[in-house]
Amino acid sequence: MDLNKLLFSLKDCKCGKEHSFRLKSAVIAEGITAEAGSILKESGFPQRMLLTADENTIKAASGLKESLLAAGFEIQEHIFANLTEARAEDVLLIRSICGGADSIIAVGTGSVCDVCRLAAYEENKAFAIYATAPSMDGFASDTAPIIENGFKLTRQAKQPDVILADTLVLAASPGELKAAGFGDMAAKYTALADWRIANLITGEYYCPKIAQLVEQGLNKVMSMADRVRENDTEAAESIMEGLVMSGLAMSLAGSSRPASGAEHVLSHFWECKKLQAGEQTELHGKKTGVASVLITKLYRDLAAAPSVTAYADMTDWDSVRKAYGGELAVEMMKMNSPTVTDDIDPAVISERWPRIRRVIFDTLPETDALRDSLLRAGAATKPCDINVDSELLKLGMKYHPYMRHRVLLTRLLPMIKTEDEDI
């Protein structure tokens, strides 16, 4: 990826924000594992490193350690058994053992990267990623979603200095992981819609150029739907580039807005409720893909109303607390004290509804078309595909927006009434 060209394209951006990011190099190419050590060395990456992976990802990264050692890196290792969730206690573990290293390299995808990203930030270590599957959009992010007290919160973290991705390794990764990455990219439709709607309602910061970068990557990935399940290096490269661009977009915007909307919050709600019940959760991108179908249908159905009447927020907080329960309810209320709708004038929603409808129809694909693309990529499309039953589905659709202090169209539903019914 030509990062200098990307930054030049954003120079003197009309949004008024000076765009920059920490990432020095993102090398996504065939057969670069053997060159990983020299690439890191040329970038000035510190030689004493903590290499962190799990048993699956270190196996996928065959040849990486040899390349690093040949380039003169001193390696300390920590290999998790099977890291499927990024938890605060694992961050503390990595922080406790990285004292003898000047850098951390995460070998893997979501959870491994997020744990190391936050540990590197807290300990002020250089940070690099060697990706083993194109499965999620957080590679280039400077935030990390971490589970603490049963609640998933996004924490400020360190954007990597270098991202390495061998397309031979990416293409050979399990189809479920590649499909999850496709699902995470598909979620950008609703994320962008929510960002644009929030800008209309509250004047929240929005950058058309950043949104366009995300859309370009999204369109390229969607065009690869039929090739995702194959051992196809071009498709794997396209997904990886789109995912990296999404992470960069978050950094450029100074928030997760370009890549995360109601669909991600819904996914986080499901995950937290499953953790609360002591149940295993599915892959992040798998959940966000399913959530994107649900939110797309909800938004397009809502936009069928030519006008709405908006009122002051009518949230039943007792019901919300009950839906979350236990420590989740405590953490949720912290996000809503004050709640995000306190400063929203209902008249603005009513008056700008035609423009909101236009955003929805211009940004979101037809629900059936989105579902078809996900199916062709081998991605999940239905709640039952991710073990979300009818009760959890109902709870999630109604109560997920309260997990974040963020304007989402779903969070505005207690304020909106159509001609026929309460939404």
Backbone hydrogen bonds, N-H to C=O, Kabsch-Sander energy under -0.5 kcal/mol:
donor,donor_aa,acceptor,acceptor_aa,energy
3,L,1,M,-1.3
6,L,2,D,-1.8
7,L,3,L,-2.5
8,F,4,N,-2.4
9,S,5,K,-2.0
10,L,6,L,-0.7
10,L,7,L,-0.9
11,K,8,F,-1.5
13,C,10,L,-1.1
16,G,13,C,-1.8
19,H,17,K,-0.7
24,K,161,D,-2.6
25,S,161,D,-1.5
27,V,163,I,-2.6
28,I,26,A,-0.7
29,A,27,V,-0.6
29,A,165,A,-1.8
32,I,29,A,-0.9
34,A,31,G,-0.6
35,E,32,I,-1.0
36,A,32,I,-0.5
36,A,33,T,-1.4
39,I,35,E,-2.6
40,L,36,A,-2.3
41,K,37,G,-2.4
42,E,38,S,-2.6
43,S,39,I,-1.3
44,G,41,K,-1.4
45,F,40,L,-2.4
49,M,47,Q,-1.0
49,M,74,E,-2.8
50,L,103,S,-2.5
51,L,49,M,-0.6
51,L,76,Q,-3.4
52,T,50,L,-0.6
52,T,105,I,-2.6
53,A,78,H,-1.8
55,E,80,F,-1.4
55,E,81,A,-0.8
58,I,54,D,-2.5
59,K,55,E,-0.9
60,A,56,N,-1.6
61,A,57,T,-1.3
62,S,59,K,-0.7
64,L,61,A,-2.3
67,S,63,G,-1.8
68,L,64,L,-2.4
69,L,65,K,-2.8
70,A,66,E,-2.3
71,A,67,S,-1.2
72,G,69,L,-1.6
73,F,68,L,-2.3
74,E,47,Q,-2.1
75,I,73,F,-0.6
76,Q,49,M,-2.6
76,Q,74,E,-0.5
78,H,51,L,-2.3
80,F,53,A,-3.0
80,F,78,H,-0.6
84,T,82,N,-1.0
87,R,85,E,-0.9
88,A,147,I,-2.3
90,D,87,R,-0.8
91,V,87,R,-1.6
92,L,88,A,-2.1
93,L,89,E,-1.5
94,I,90,D,-2.2
95,R,91,V,-2.4
96,S,92,L,-1.9
97,I,93,L,-1.0
97,I,94,I,-0.6
98,C,94,I,-0.9
101,A,98,C,-1.8
102,D,48,R,-3.0
103,S,48,R,-1.3
104,I,126,A,-2.5
105,I,50,L,-2.5
106,A,104,I,-0.5
106,A,128,A,-2.6
107,V,52,T,-3.1
107,V,105,I,-0.5
108,G,106,A,-0.7
108,G,130,Y,-2.0
113,C,109,T,-2.1
114,D,110,G,-2.7
115,V,111,S,-2.5
116,C,112,V,-2.1
117,R,113,C,-2.7
118,L,114,D,-2.0
119,A,115,V,-2.0
120,A,116,C,-2.9
121,Y,117,R,-1.6
122,E,118,L,-2.8
123,E,119,A,-2.2
124,N,120,A,-0.6
124,N,121,Y,-0.6
125,K,120,A,-2.3
126,A,102,D,-1.8
128,A,104,I,-2.2
129,I,162,V,-2.2
130,Y,106,A,-2.8
131,A,129,I,-0.6
131,A,164,L,-2.7
132,T,108,G,-0.9
135,S,133,A,-1.7
141,S,138,G,-1.3
144,A,155,R,-2.4
146,I,144,A,-0.7
146,I,153,L,-2.9
147,I,86,A,-2.8
148,E,146,I,-0.6
148,E,151,F,-2.6
151,F,148,E,-1.7
153,L,146,I,-2.4
153,L,151,F,-0.7
155,R,144,A,-2.9
155,R,153,L,-0.6
157,A,142,D,-2.9
158,K,117,R,-1.3
159,Q,157,A,-0.5
161,D,127,F,-3.6
162,V,127,F,-0.9
163,I,25,S,-2.3
164,L,129,I,-2.9
165,A,27,V,-2.4
166,D,131,A,-0.5
167,T,29,A,-1.5
167,T,165,A,-0.7
169,V,166,D,-0.7
170,L,166,D,-2.5
171,A,167,T,-2.6
172,A,168,L,-1.3
173,S,169,V,-0.5
173,S,170,L,-1.2
177,L,174,P,-0.9
178,K,174,P,-1.8
179,A,175,G,-2.7
180,A,176,E,-1.6
181,G,177,L,-1.9
182,F,178,K,-2.0
183,G,179,A,-2.4
184,D,180,A,-2.4
185,M,181,G,-1.9
186,A,182,F,-2.4
187,A,183,G,-1.3
188,K,185,M,-2.1
189,Y,186,A,-1.3
191,A,187,A,-1.7
192,L,188,K,-2.5
193,A,189,Y,-1.8
194,D,190,T,-2.5
195,W,191,A,-2.1
196,R,192,L,-2.4
197,I,193,A,-2.4
198,A,194,D,-2.6
199,N,195,W,-1.8
200,L,196,R,-1.8
201,I,197,I,-2.4
202,T,198,A,-2.8
203,G,198,A,-0.6
203,G,199,N,-1.3
204,E,198,A,-0.9
211,A,207,C,-2.2
212,Q,208,P,-2.3
213,L,209,K,-2.0
214,V,210,I,-2.0
215,E,211,A,-2.4
216,Q,212,Q,-2.4
217,G,213,L,-1.9
218,L,214,V,-2.6
219,N,215,E,-2.9
220,K,216,Q,-1.8
221,V,217,G,-2.2
222,M,218,L,-2.7
223,S,219,N,-1.5
224,M,221,V,-1.7
225,A,222,M,-1.3
227,R,224,M,-2.4
228,V,224,M,-0.7
228,V,225,A,-0.9
230,E,227,R,-0.8
232,D,230,E,-2.0
233,T,231,N,-0.6
236,A,232,D,-2.4
237,E,233,T,-2.4
238,S,234,E,-2.3
239,I,235,A,-2.4
240,M,236,A,-2.4
241,E,237,E,-2.8
242,G,238,S,-2.3
243,L,239,I,-2.5
244,V,240,M,-2.7
245,M,241,E,-2.6
246,S,242,G,-1.9
247,G,243,L,-1.8
248,L,244,V,-2.5
249,A,245,M,-2.6
250,M,246,S,-1.7
251,S,247,G,-1.7
252,L,248,L,-3.0
253,A,249,A,-2.2
254,G,250,M,-1.2
255,S,250,M,-1.5
259,A,256,S,-1.8
260,S,256,S,-1.3
264,H,261,G,-0.7
265,V,261,G,-1.8
266,L,262,A,-2.8
267,S,263,E,-1.8
268,H,264,H,-2.4
269,F,265,V,-2.3
270,W,266,L,-2.3
271,E,267,S,-2.2
272,C,268,H,-2.7
273,K,269,F,-2.5
274,K,270,W,-2.1
275,L,271,E,-2.5
276,Q,272,C,-2.4
277,A,273,K,-1.4
278,G,275,L,-1.4
279,E,274,K,-3.3
287,K,283,L,-2.1
288,T,284,H,-2.6
289,G,285,G,-1.8
290,V,286,K,-1.6
291,A,287,K,-2.7
292,S,288,T,-2.2
293,V,289,G,-1.3
294,L,290,V,-1.8
295,I,291,A,-2.8
296,T,292,S,-2.2
297,K,293,V,-2.2
298,L,294,L,-2.3
299,Y,295,I,-2.8
300,R,296,T,-2.6
301,D,297,K,-2.5
302,L,298,L,-2.3
303,A,299,Y,-2.4
304,A,300,R,-0.5
304,A,301,D,-0.9
305,A,302,L,-1.7
309,T,417,K,-3.0
311,Y,415,M,-2.8
314,M,414,P,-1.0
317,W,315,T,-1.0
320,V,316,D,-1.8
321,R,317,W,-2.6
322,K,318,D,-2.1
323,A,319,S,-2.2
324,Y,320,V,-1.7
325,G,321,R,-3.0
328,L,325,G,-0.9
329,A,325,G,-1.3
329,A,326,G,-0.5
330,V,326,G,-1.2
331,E,327,E,-2.6
332,M,328,L,-2.7
333,M,329,A,-2.2
334,K,330,V,-1.1
335,M,331,E,-1.0
335,M,332,M,-0.7
336,N,332,M,-0.5
336,N,333,M,-0.8
337,S,334,K,-0.8
337,S,338,P,-0.7
342,D,339,T,-1.6
343,D,340,V,-0.5
344,I,341,T,-1.8
345,D,343,D,-0.6
348,V,345,D,-1.6
349,I,345,D,-1.0
350,S,346,P,-1.9
351,E,347,A,-2.6
352,R,348,V,-2.3
353,W,350,S,-0.8
355,R,352,R,-0.5
356,I,352,R,-2.1
357,R,353,W,-2.8
358,R,354,P,-1.7
359,V,355,R,-2.1
360,I,356,I,-2.3
361,F,357,R,-2.6
362,D,358,R,-2.4
363,T,359,V,-2.2
364,L,360,I,-2.5
370,L,366,E,-2.3
371,R,367,T,-2.6
372,D,368,D,-2.3
373,S,369,A,-2.1
374,L,370,L,-2.1
375,L,371,R,-2.4
376,R,372,D,-2.4
377,A,373,S,-1.4
378,G,375,L,-1.4
379,A,374,L,-3.0
385,D,382,K,-1.7
386,I,382,K,-0.6
386,I,383,P,-1.5
387,N,384,C,-1.1
388,V,383,P,-2.4
389,D,387,N,-0.6
393,L,389,D,-2.5
394,K,390,S,-2.2
395,L,391,E,-2.5
396,G,392,L,-2.7
397,M,393,L,-2.6
398,K,394,K,-1.5
399,Y,395,L,-2.9
400,H,396,G,-2.0
402,Y,399,Y,-1.3
403,M,400,H,-2.2
404,R,401,P,-1.3
406,R,404,R,-1.5
408,L,406,R,-0.8
411,R,408,L,-0.6
412,L,408,L,-1.0
412,L,409,L,-0.8
413,L,410,T,-0.8
415,M,412,L,-2.2
416,I,413,L,-1.4
417,K,309,T,-2.0
418,T,421,E,-2.0
423,I,416,I,-1.2
